Amino acid sequence: MISILLPDLRGGGAERVSVDLARAFAEIGHDVEFLLMSAAGDFLAEAQREFSVFDLNVTRTRNMLRPLTAYLRARPPTALIANMWPLTAIAPTARLMSGRPCKILVSEHGILSAQYATWGRMHRFALRSSLAAGYRLADARVGVSGGVALDMAALAGMPPTSFDVVHNPISSRPIPSKNKIRQAEALWGTPSGARIVNVGSFKRVKNHRLMLRSFARISKPEARLMLVGTGQEEADLRTLTAELGITDRVIFAGFQPDPTPFYKTANLFVLSSDYEGFGNVIVEAMACGTPVVSTNCASGPAEILDNGRYGRLVPTNNPAALAEAMQATLSEVVDPLTLQQRAAEFSPAVAARRYLDLLGI
């Protein structure tokens, strides 16, 4: 059995990826169990329909070591995939304390040095020391992009050769029903040709402010920007939308478990992040044949877009450059098949095989 350790199954990229990866493991013939600090989140029901879910019922990560050790003693899996620090530091320690031979693979989905850059010296010491110990106890260490893997190595004080890159698996979604397409079309409220979509949580790092300021520069009055997601920044983003005078051209569509209808009905996908671990949504958009413009942030977008071969890359925090790239892409013809073929290179089957090879199972 393969256990996948996460805080919960909220509607984030790492959680979406984990469900898709679990499905790929199952198709190969492995039993999979989700091991959660808290059995909650947008993807919980989906996971429960296909897999076993074990609830550790722990509210704070600092209290994780004992219950995780007990789990490994009572029902040791063949392998445990631990996602996201501090679970990536705790899991190898729990395995050591359990005395069980379970293989441990740790996987980071973001650039930790950037994510925690403002948390102070004590936190940085705790981060570096825990990773230095935890990573060395793991059997395999994975970053979802080259930049993430290099960041992991630097924080842990280990050689980059001790880390592997396994790009996030992005599964192809079922073709949306005609009803779902109609619902998406109704939300746009404008003819196809100038529809721009973004999918992602409203977090500061995603820099939706940059996207809104860039969109306000676009000269097409028929253009619409649809933001698919929710998050702590939503109220501020709505305020900025009003200040920019584009309230009637920006659509807040809320969280959507399957954003495929919105990719399918859009003419352009835009990512405006300050940094990314990978950029799952870029691959999702390409899988729908939707052209992409992204900030050339660290790290992931340049790897997915092959340094601009499959979509435009622009500097971070540059509204003029992003607006220009958006307008230029809307004005050109892009072959959707080329984008779909590139997206297929990030399939769950490919990632699952890489994980199994690294675990030696």
Contacts in CASP RR format, 6 or more apart in sequence:
PFRMAT RR
TARGET T0000
AUTHOR 0000-0000-0000
METHOD contacts of the structure
MODEL  1
MISILLPDLRGGGAERVSVDLARAFAEIGHDVEFLLMSAAGDFLAEAQRE
FSVFDLNVTRTRNMLRPLTAYLRARPPTALIANMWPLTAIAPTARLMSGR
PCKILVSEHGILSAQYATWGRMHRFALRSSLAAGYRLADARVGVSGGVAL
DMAALAGMPPTSFDVVHNPISSRPIPSKNKIRQAEALWGTPSGARIVNVG
SFKRVKNHRLMLRSFARISKPEARLMLVGTGQEEADLRTLTAELGITDRV
IFAGFQPDPTPFYKTANLFVLSSDYEGFGNVIVEAMACGTPVVSTNCASG
PAEILDNGRYGRLVPTNNPAALAEAMQATLSEVVDPLTLQQRAAEFSPAV
AARRYLDLLGI
1 30 0 8 1.000
1 31 0 8 1.000
1 32 0 8 1.000
1 33 0 8 1.000
1 77 0 8 1.000
1 78 0 8 1.000
2 22 0 8 1.000
2 25 0 8 1.000
2 30 0 8 1.000
2 31 0 8 1.000
2 32 0 8 1.000
2 33 0 8 1.000
2 77 0 8 1.000
2 78 0 8 1.000
2 79 0 8 1.000
2 80 0 8 1.000
2 81 0 8 1.000
2 361 0 8 1.000
3 32 0 8 1.000
3 33 0 8 1.000
3 34 0 8 1.000
3 35 0 8 1.000
3 54 0 8 1.000
3 77 0 8 1.000
3 79 0 8 1.000
3 80 0 8 1.000
3 81 0 8 1.000
4 18 0 8 1.000
4 21 0 8 1.000
4 22 0 8 1.000
4 32 0 8 1.000
4 33 0 8 1.000
4 34 0 8 1.000
4 35 0 8 1.000
4 80 0 8 1.000
4 81 0 8 1.000
4 83 0 8 1.000
5 35 0 8 1.000
5 36 0 8 1.000
5 68 0 8 1.000
5 80 0 8 1.000
5 81 0 8 1.000
5 82 0 8 1.000
5 83 0 8 1.000
5 87 0 8 1.000
5 91 0 8 1.000
6 14 0 8 1.000
6 15 0 8 1.000
6 18 0 8 1.000
6 34 0 8 1.000
6 35 0 8 1.000
6 36 0 8 1.000
6 37 0 8 1.000
6 83 0 8 1.000
6 84 0 8 1.000
6 87 0 8 1.000
7 36 0 8 1.000
7 37 0 8 1.000
7 38 0 8 1.000
7 61 0 8 1.000
7 84 0 8 1.000
7 87 0 8 1.000
8 15 0 8 1.000
8 36 0 8 1.000
8 37 0 8 1.000
8 38 0 8 1.000
8 39 0 8 1.000
8 40 0 8 1.000
8 41 0 8 1.000
8 44 0 8 1.000
9 15 0 8 1.000
9 18 0 8 1.000
9 19 0 8 1.000
9 34 0 8 1.000
9 36 0 8 1.000
9 39 0 8 1.000
9 40 0 8 1.000
9 41 0 8 1.000
9 42 0 8 1.000
9 43 0 8 1.000
9 44 0 8 1.000
9 47 0 8 1.000
10 40 0 8 1.000
10 41 0 8 1.000
10 42 0 8 1.000
10 43 0 8 1.000
11 41 0 8 1.000
11 42 0 8 1.000
11 43 0 8 1.000
11 201 0 8 1.000
11 255 0 8 1.000
12 42 0 8 1.000
12 201 0 8 1.000
13 109 0 8 1.000
13 168 0 8 1.000
13 280 0 8 1.000
14 83 0 8 1.000
14 84 0 8 1.000
14 109 0 8 1.000
15 41 0 8 1.000
15 42 0 8 1.000
15 43 0 8 1.000
16 43 0 8 1.000
16 280 0 8 1.000
17 109 0 8 1.000
17 144 0 8 1.000
17 168 0 8 1.000
17 169 0 8 1.000
17 170 0 8 1.000
17 280 0 8 1.000
18 34 0 8 1.000
18 83 0 8 1.000
19 43 0 8 1.000
19 46 0 8 1.000
19 47 0 8 1.000
20 169 0 8 1.000
20 170 0 8 1.000
20 171 0 8 1.000
20 348 0 8 1.000
21 81 0 8 1.000
21 169 0 8 1.000
21 348 0 8 1.000
21 351 0 8 1.000
21 352 0 8 1.000
21 355 0 8 1.000
22 32 0 8 1.000
22 34 0 8 1.000
22 47 0 8 1.000
22 50 0 8 1.000
22 51 0 8 1.000
23 50 0 8 1.000
23 171 0 8 1.000
23 348 0 8 1.000
24 169 0 8 1.000
24 171 0 8 1.000
24 348 0 8 1.000
24 349 0 8 1.000
24 351 0 8 1.000
24 352 0 8 1.000
25 32 0 8 1.000
25 352 0 8 1.000
25 355 0 8 1.000
25 356 0 8 1.000
26 32 0 8 1.000
26 50 0 8 1.000
26 51 0 8 1.000
27 349 0 8 1.000
27 352 0 8 1.000
28 352 0 8 1.000
28 353 0 8 1.000
28 356 0 8 1.000
30 356 0 8 1.000
30 361 0 8 1.000
31 52 0 8 1.000
32 51 0 8 1.000
32 52 0 8 1.000
33 51 0 8 1.000
33 52 0 8 1.000
33 53 0 8 1.000
33 54 0 8 1.000
33 77 0 8 1.000
34 47 0 8 1.000
34 51 0 8 1.000
34 52 0 8 1.000
34 53 0 8 1.000
34 54 0 8 1.000
35 54 0 8 1.000
35 56 0 8 1.000
35 68 0 8 1.000
35 71 0 8 1.000
35 80 0 8 1.000
36 53 0 8 1.000
36 54 0 8 1.000
36 55 0 8 1.000
36 56 0 8 1.000
37 56 0 8 1.000
37 57 0 8 1.000
37 58 0 8 1.000
37 59 0 8 1.000
37 61 0 8 1.000
37 64 0 8 1.000
37 87 0 8 1.000
38 55 0 8 1.000
38 56 0 8 1.000
38 57 0 8 1.000
38 58 0 8 1.000
38 59 0 8 1.000
39 53 0 8 1.000
39 55 0 8 1.000
39 57 0 8 1.000
42 255 0 8 1.000
42 257 0 8 1.000
43 257 0 8 1.000
44 53 0 8 1.000
46 257 0 8 1.000
47 53 0 8 1.000
54 71 0 8 1.000
56 64 0 8 1.000
56 67 0 8 1.000
56 68 0 8 1.000
56 71 0 8 1.000
57 67 0 8 1.000
58 64 0 8 1.000
58 67 0 8 1.000
61 86 0 8 1.000
61 87 0 8 1.000
61 90 0 8 1.000
64 86 0 8 1.000
64 87 0 8 1.000
64 90 0 8 1.000
64 94 0 8 1.000
65 90 0 8 1.000
65 93 0 8 1.000
65 94 0 8 1.000
65 97 0 8 1.000
68 90 0 8 1.000
68 91 0 8 1.000
68 94 0 8 1.000
69 94 0 8 1.000
69 97 0 8 1.000
69 98 0 8 1.000
72 80 0 8 1.000
72 94 0 8 1.000
72 95 0 8 1.000
72 98 0 8 1.000
72 99 0 8 1.000
72 100 0 8 1.000
72 102 0 8 1.000
73 98 0 8 1.000
73 99 0 8 1.000
73 100 0 8 1.000
76 98 0 8 1.000
76 100 0 8 1.000
76 101 0 8 1.000
76 102 0 8 1.000
77 102 0 8 1.000
78 102 0 8 1.000
78 103 0 8 1.000
78 361 0 8 1.000
79 102 0 8 1.000
79 103 0 8 1.000
79 104 0 8 1.000
79 105 0 8 1.000
79 359 0 8 1.000
79 361 0 8 1.000
80 91 0 8 1.000
80 95 0 8 1.000
80 102 0 8 1.000
80 103 0 8 1.000
80 104 0 8 1.000
80 105 0 8 1.000
81 105 0 8 1.000
81 107 0 8 1.000
81 355 0 8 1.000
82 88 0 8 1.000
82 90 0 8 1.000
82 91 0 8 1.000
82 92 0 8 1.000
82 104 0 8 1.000
82 105 0 8 1.000
82 106 0 8 1.000
82 107 0 8 1.000
82 138 0 8 1.000
83 107 0 8 1.000
83 108 0 8 1.000
83 109 0 8 1.000
84 107 0 8 1.000
84 108 0 8 1.000
84 109 0 8 1.000
85 108 0 8 1.000
85 112 0 8 1.000
85 127 0 8 1.000
85 130 0 8 1.000
85 131 0 8 1.000
86 130 0 8 1.000
88 106 0 8 1.000
88 107 0 8 1.000
88 108 0 8 1.000
88 131 0 8 1.000
88 134 0 8 1.000
88 135 0 8 1.000
88 138 0 8 1.000
89 130 0 8 1.000
89 131 0 8 1.000
89 133 0 8 1.000
89 134 0 8 1.000
89 135 0 8 1.000
91 104 0 8 1.000
91 106 0 8 1.000
91 138 0 8 1.000
92 104 0 8 1.000
92 106 0 8 1.000
92 133 0 8 1.000
92 134 0 8 1.000
92 135 0 8 1.000
92 136 0 8 1.000
92 137 0 8 1.000
92 138 0 8 1.000
93 133 0 8 1.000
93 134 0 8 1.000
93 137 0 8 1.000
95 102 0 8 1.000
95 104 0 8 1.000
95 137 0 8 1.000
96 137 0 8 1.000
103 139 0 8 1.000
103 140 0 8 1.000
103 359 0 8 1.000
103 360 0 8 1.000
103 361 0 8 1.000
104 137 0 8 1.000
104 138 0 8 1.000
104 139 0 8 1.000
104 140 0 8 1.000
105 138 0 8 1.000
105 139 0 8 1.000
105 140 0 8 1.000
105 141 0 8 1.000
105 142 0 8 1.000
105 355 0 8 1.000
105 358 0 8 1.000
105 359 0 8 1.000
106 134 0 8 1.000
106 135 0 8 1.000
106 138 0 8 1.000
106 140 0 8 1.000
106 141 0 8 1.000
106 142 0 8 1.000
107 142 0 8 1.000
107 143 0 8 1.000
107 144 0 8 1.000
107 166 0 8 1.000
108 142 0 8 1.000
108 143 0 8 1.000
108 144 0 8 1.000
108 148 0 8 1.000
108 151 0 8 1.000
108 152 0 8 1.000
109 143 0 8 1.000
109 144 0 8 1.000
109 148 0 8 1.000
109 168 0 8 1.000
109 277 0 8 1.000
109 278 0 8 1.000
110 144 0 8 1.000
110 148 0 8 1.000
110 151 0 8 1.000
110 275 0 8 1.000
110 276 0 8 1.000
110 277 0 8 1.000
110 278 0 8 1.000
111 147 0 8 1.000
111 148 0 8 1.000
111 151 0 8 1.000
111 275 0 8 1.000
111 276 0 8 1.000
111 277 0 8 1.000
111 298 0 8 1.000
111 299 0 8 1.000
112 127 0 8 1.000
112 131 0 8 1.000
112 151 0 8 1.000
112 152 0 8 1.000
112 155 0 8 1.000
113 151 0 8 1.000
113 154 0 8 1.000
113 155 0 8 1.000
114 151 0 8 1.000
114 274 0 8 1.000
114 275 0 8 1.000
114 298 0 8 1.000
115 205 0 8 1.000
116 123 0 8 1.000
116 124 0 8 1.000
116 127 0 8 1.000
127 155 0 8 1.000
128 155 0 8 1.000
128 156 0 8 1.000
128 157 0 8 1.000
131 152 0 8 1.000
131 155 0 8 1.000
131 156 0 8 1.000
132 155 0 8 1.000
132 156 0 8 1.000
132 157 0 8 1.000
132 158 0 8 1.000
134 156 0 8 1.000
135 141 0 8 1.000
135 152 0 8 1.000
135 156 0 8 1.000
135 158 0 8 1.000
135 162 0 8 1.000
136 156 0 8 1.000
136 158 0 8 1.000
139 358 0 8 1.000
139 359 0 8 1.000
140 164 0 8 1.000
140 358 0 8 1.000
140 359 0 8 1.000
141 149 0 8 1.000
141 152 0 8 1.000
141 162 0 8 1.000
141 163 0 8 1.000
141 164 0 8 1.000
142 149 0 8 1.000
142 163 0 8 1.000
142 164 0 8 1.000
142 165 0 8 1.000
142 166 0 8 1.000
142 355 0 8 1.000
142 358 0 8 1.000
143 149 0 8 1.000
143 152 0 8 1.000
143 163 0 8 1.000
143 164 0 8 1.000
143 165 0 8 1.000
143 166 0 8 1.000
144 165 0 8 1.000
144 166 0 8 1.000
144 167 0 8 1.000
144 168 0 8 1.000
144 277 0 8 1.000
144 278 0 8 1.000
145 165 0 8 1.000
145 167 0 8 1.000
145 276 0 8 1.000
145 277 0 8 1.000
145 278 0 8 1.000
145 299 0 8 1.000
145 300 0 8 1.000
145 303 0 8 1.000
146 165 0 8 1.000
146 299 0 8 1.000
146 300 0 8 1.000
146 303 0 8 1.000
147 277 0 8 1.000
147 298 0 8 1.000
147 299 0 8 1.000
147 300 0 8 1.000
148 165 0 8 1.000
148 277 0 8 1.000
148 278 0 8 1.000
148 299 0 8 1.000
149 160 0 8 1.000
149 163 0 8 1.000
149 164 0 8 1.000
149 165 0 8 1.000
150 160 0 8 1.000
150 163 0 8 1.000
152 158 0 8 1.000
152 163 0 8 1.000
153 159 0 8 1.000
153 160 0 8 1.000
153 162 0 8 1.000
153 163 0 8 1.000
164 354 0 8 1.000
164 358 0 8 1.000
166 351 0 8 1.000
166 354 0 8 1.000
166 355 0 8 1.000
166 358 0 8 1.000
167 278 0 8 1.000
167 303 0 8 1.000
167 304 0 8 1.000
167 346 0 8 1.000
167 351 0 8 1.000
168 278 0 8 1.000
168 279 0 8 1.000
168 280 0 8 1.000
168 283 0 8 1.000
168 346 0 8 1.000
168 351 0 8 1.000
169 346 0 8 1.000
169 347 0 8 1.000
169 348 0 8 1.000
169 349 0 8 1.000
169 350 0 8 1.000
169 351 0 8 1.000
169 352 0 8 1.000
170 280 0 8 1.000
170 283 0 8 1.000
170 284 0 8 1.000
170 287 0 8 1.000
170 343 0 8 1.000
170 346 0 8 1.000
170 347 0 8 1.000
170 348 0 8 1.000
171 347 0 8 1.000
171 348 0 8 1.000
172 287 0 8 1.000
172 344 0 8 1.000
172 347 0 8 1.000
173 258 0 8 1.000
173 260 0 8 1.000
173 284 0 8 1.000
173 287 0 8 1.000
174 260 0 8 1.000
176 184 0 8 1.000
176 258 0 8 1.000
176 260 0 8 1.000
176 261 0 8 1.000
176 264 0 8 1.000
180 260 0 8 1.000
180 261 0 8 1.000
181 261 0 8 1.000
181 264 0 8 1.000
181 265 0 8 1.000
183 261 0 8 1.000
184 261 0 8 1.000
184 262 0 8 1.000
184 264 0 8 1.000
184 265 0 8 1.000
185 265 0 8 1.000
187 226 0 8 1.000
187 251 0 8 1.000
187 253 0 8 1.000
188 195 0 8 1.000
188 224 0 8 1.000
188 226 0 8 1.000
188 251 0 8 1.000
188 265 0 8 1.000
189 224 0 8 1.000
190 222 0 8 1.000
190 223 0 8 1.000
190 224 0 8 1.000
191 222 0 8 1.000
192 265 0 8 1.000
192 267 0 8 1.000
193 222 0 8 1.000
193 267 0 8 1.000
193 330 0 8 1.000
194 220 0 8 1.000
194 222 0 8 1.000
194 223 0 8 1.000
194 224 0 8 1.000
194 267 0 8 1.000
194 330 0 8 1.000
195 223 0 8 1.000
195 224 0 8 1.000
195 226 0 8 1.000
195 265 0 8 1.000
195 266 0 8 1.000
195 267 0 8 1.000
195 268 0 8 1.000
196 215 0 8 1.000
196 223 0 8 1.000
196 224 0 8 1.000
196 225 0 8 1.000
196 226 0 8 1.000
196 266 0 8 1.000
196 267 0 8 1.000
196 268 0 8 1.000
196 269 0 8 1.000
196 270 0 8 1.000
196 326 0 8 1.000
196 330 0 8 1.000
197 225 0 8 1.000
197 226 0 8 1.000
197 228 0 8 1.000
197 262 0 8 1.000
197 263 0 8 1.000
197 266 0 8 1.000
197 268 0 8 1.000
197 269 0 8 1.000
197 270 0 8 1.000
197 285 0 8 1.000
197 290 0 8 1.000
198 208 0 8 1.000
198 211 0 8 1.000
198 225 0 8 1.000
198 226 0 8 1.000
198 227 0 8 1.000
198 228 0 8 1.000
198 269 0 8 1.000
198 270 0 8 1.000
198 271 0 8 1.000
198 272 0 8 1.000
198 281 0 8 1.000
199 228 0 8 1.000
199 229 0 8 1.000
199 256 0 8 1.000
199 259 0 8 1.000
199 262 0 8 1.000
199 263 0 8 1.000
199 269 0 8 1.000
199 281 0 8 1.000
199 284 0 8 1.000
199 285 0 8 1.000
200 206 0 8 1.000
200 227 0 8 1.000
200 228 0 8 1.000
200 229 0 8 1.000
200 281 0 8 1.000
201 229 0 8 1.000
201 230 0 8 1.000
201 231 0 8 1.000
202 208 0 8 1.000
202 227 0 8 1.000
202 229 0 8 1.000
202 230 0 8 1.000
202 231 0 8 1.000
202 232 0 8 1.000
202 233 0 8 1.000
202 234 0 8 1.000
202 237 0 8 1.000
203 231 0 8 1.000
203 232 0 8 1.000
203 233 0 8 1.000
204 233 0 8 1.000
204 274 0 8 1.000
205 273 0 8 1.000
205 274 0 8 1.000
205 275 0 8 1.000
206 233 0 8 1.000
206 272 0 8 1.000
206 273 0 8 1.000
206 274 0 8 1.000
207 272 0 8 1.000
207 273 0 8 1.000
207 274 0 8 1.000
207 295 0 8 1.000
207 316 0 8 1.000
207 317 0 8 1.000
208 227 0 8 1.000
208 233 0 8 1.000
208 237 0 8 1.000
208 272 0 8 1.000
209 236 0 8 1.000
209 237 0 8 1.000
209 240 0 8 1.000
210 272 0 8 1.000
210 295 0 8 1.000
210 316 0 8 1.000
210 317 0 8 1.000
210 319 0 8 1.000
210 322 0 8 1.000
211 225 0 8 1.000
211 227 0 8 1.000
211 270 0 8 1.000
211 272 0 8 1.000
211 322 0 8 1.000
212 225 0 8 1.000
212 237 0 8 1.000
212 240 0 8 1.000
212 241 0 8 1.000
212 244 0 8 1.000
212 246 0 8 1.000
212 250 0 8 1.000
213 240 0 8 1.000
213 244 0 8 1.000
213 319 0 8 1.000
214 270 0 8 1.000
214 272 0 8 1.000
214 319 0 8 1.000
214 320 0 8 1.000
214 322 0 8 1.000
214 323 0 8 1.000
214 326 0 8 1.000
215 223 0 8 1.000
215 225 0 8 1.000
215 246 0 8 1.000
215 249 0 8 1.000
215 250 0 8 1.000
215 323 0 8 1.000
215 326 0 8 1.000
216 244 0 8 1.000
216 245 0 8 1.000
216 246 0 8 1.000
217 319 0 8 1.000
217 320 0 8 1.000
217 323 0 8 1.000
218 323 0 8 1.000
218 326 0 8 1.000
218 327 0 8 1.000
219 327 0 8 1.000
220 327 0 8 1.000
220 330 0 8 1.000
223 249 0 8 1.000
223 330 0 8 1.000
224 249 0 8 1.000
224 250 0 8 1.000
224 251 0 8 1.000
225 246 0 8 1.000
225 249 0 8 1.000
225 250 0 8 1.000
225 251 0 8 1.000
226 250 0 8 1.000
226 251 0 8 1.000
226 253 0 8 1.000
226 262 0 8 1.000
226 266 0 8 1.000
227 237 0 8 1.000
227 250 0 8 1.000
227 251 0 8 1.000
227 252 0 8 1.000
227 253 0 8 1.000
227 254 0 8 1.000
228 253 0 8 1.000
228 254 0 8 1.000
228 255 0 8 1.000
228 256 0 8 1.000
228 259 0 8 1.000
228 262 0 8 1.000
229 252 0 8 1.000
229 253 0 8 1.000
229 254 0 8 1.000
229 255 0 8 1.000
229 256 0 8 1.000
230 254 0 8 1.000
230 255 0 8 1.000
234 252 0 8 1.000
237 252 0 8 1.000
238 252 0 8 1.000
241 247 0 8 1.000
241 250 0 8 1.000
253 262 0 8 1.000
256 262 0 8 1.000
259 281 0 8 1.000
259 284 0 8 1.000
260 284 0 8 1.000
260 288 0 8 1.000
263 269 0 8 1.000
263 284 0 8 1.000
263 285 0 8 1.000
263 287 0 8 1.000
263 288 0 8 1.000
263 289 0 8 1.000
263 290 0 8 1.000
264 288 0 8 1.000
264 290 0 8 1.000
266 285 0 8 1.000
266 290 0 8 1.000
267 290 0 8 1.000
267 291 0 8 1.000
267 330 0 8 1.000
268 290 0 8 1.000
268 291 0 8 1.000
268 292 0 8 1.000
268 293 0 8 1.000
268 326 0 8 1.000
268 329 0 8 1.000
268 330 0 8 1.000
269 281 0 8 1.000
269 282 0 8 1.000
269 285 0 8 1.000
269 290 0 8 1.000
269 291 0 8 1.000
269 292 0 8 1.000
269 293 0 8 1.000
270 292 0 8 1.000
270 293 0 8 1.000
270 294 0 8 1.000
270 322 0 8 1.000
270 326 0 8 1.000
271 279 0 8 1.000
271 281 0 8 1.000
271 282 0 8 1.000
271 292 0 8 1.000
271 293 0 8 1.000
271 294 0 8 1.000
271 295 0 8 1.000
271 301 0 8 1.000
272 294 0 8 1.000
272 295 0 8 1.000
272 322 0 8 1.000
273 279 0 8 1.000
273 294 0 8 1.000
273 295 0 8 1.000
273 297 0 8 1.000
273 301 0 8 1.000
273 316 0 8 1.000
274 295 0 8 1.000
274 297 0 8 1.000
274 316 0 8 1.000
274 317 0 8 1.000
275 297 0 8 1.000
275 298 0 8 1.000
275 299 0 8 1.000
276 297 0 8 1.000
276 298 0 8 1.000
276 299 0 8 1.000
276 300 0 8 1.000
276 301 0 8 1.000
277 299 0 8 1.000
277 300 0 8 1.000
278 299 0 8 1.000
278 300 0 8 1.000
278 303 0 8 1.000
278 304 0 8 1.000
279 300 0 8 1.000
279 301 0 8 1.000
279 304 0 8 1.000
282 292 0 8 1.000
282 294 0 8 1.000
282 301 0 8 1.000
282 304 0 8 1.000
282 305 0 8 1.000
283 304 0 8 1.000
283 343 0 8 1.000
283 346 0 8 1.000
284 343 0 8 1.000
285 292 0 8 1.000
286 292 0 8 1.000
286 304 0 8 1.000
286 310 0 8 1.000
286 339 0 8 1.000
286 340 0 8 1.000
286 342 0 8 1.000
286 343 0 8 1.000
287 339 0 8 1.000
287 340 0 8 1.000
287 343 0 8 1.000
287 344 0 8 1.000
288 336 0 8 1.000
288 340 0 8 1.000
289 334 0 8 1.000
289 336 0 8 1.000
289 337 0 8 1.000
289 339 0 8 1.000
289 340 0 8 1.000
289 343 0 8 1.000
290 336 0 8 1.000
290 339 0 8 1.000
291 311 0 8 1.000
291 329 0 8 1.000
291 334 0 8 1.000
291 339 0 8 1.000
292 305 0 8 1.000
292 310 0 8 1.000
292 311 0 8 1.000
292 312 0 8 1.000
292 339 0 8 1.000
293 311 0 8 1.000
293 312 0 8 1.000
293 313 0 8 1.000
293 314 0 8 1.000
293 322 0 8 1.000
293 325 0 8 1.000
293 326 0 8 1.000
293 329 0 8 1.000
294 301 0 8 1.000
294 305 0 8 1.000
294 311 0 8 1.000
294 312 0 8 1.000
294 313 0 8 1.000
294 314 0 8 1.000
295 301 0 8 1.000
295 313 0 8 1.000
295 314 0 8 1.000
295 315 0 8 1.000
295 316 0 8 1.000
295 317 0 8 1.000
295 322 0 8 1.000
296 302 0 8 1.000
296 313 0 8 1.000
296 314 0 8 1.000
296 315 0 8 1.000
296 316 0 8 1.000
297 316 0 8 1.000
301 313 0 8 1.000
302 308 0 8 1.000
302 313 0 8 1.000
304 310 0 8 1.000
304 342 0 8 1.000
304 346 0 8 1.000
305 311 0 8 1.000
305 313 0 8 1.000
306 342 0 8 1.000
307 313 0 8 1.000
310 338 0 8 1.000
310 339 0 8 1.000
310 342 0 8 1.000
311 329 0 8 1.000
312 325 0 8 1.000
312 328 0 8 1.000
312 329 0 8 1.000
314 321 0 8 1.000
314 322 0 8 1.000
314 324 0 8 1.000
314 325 0 8 1.000
315 321 0 8 1.000
END
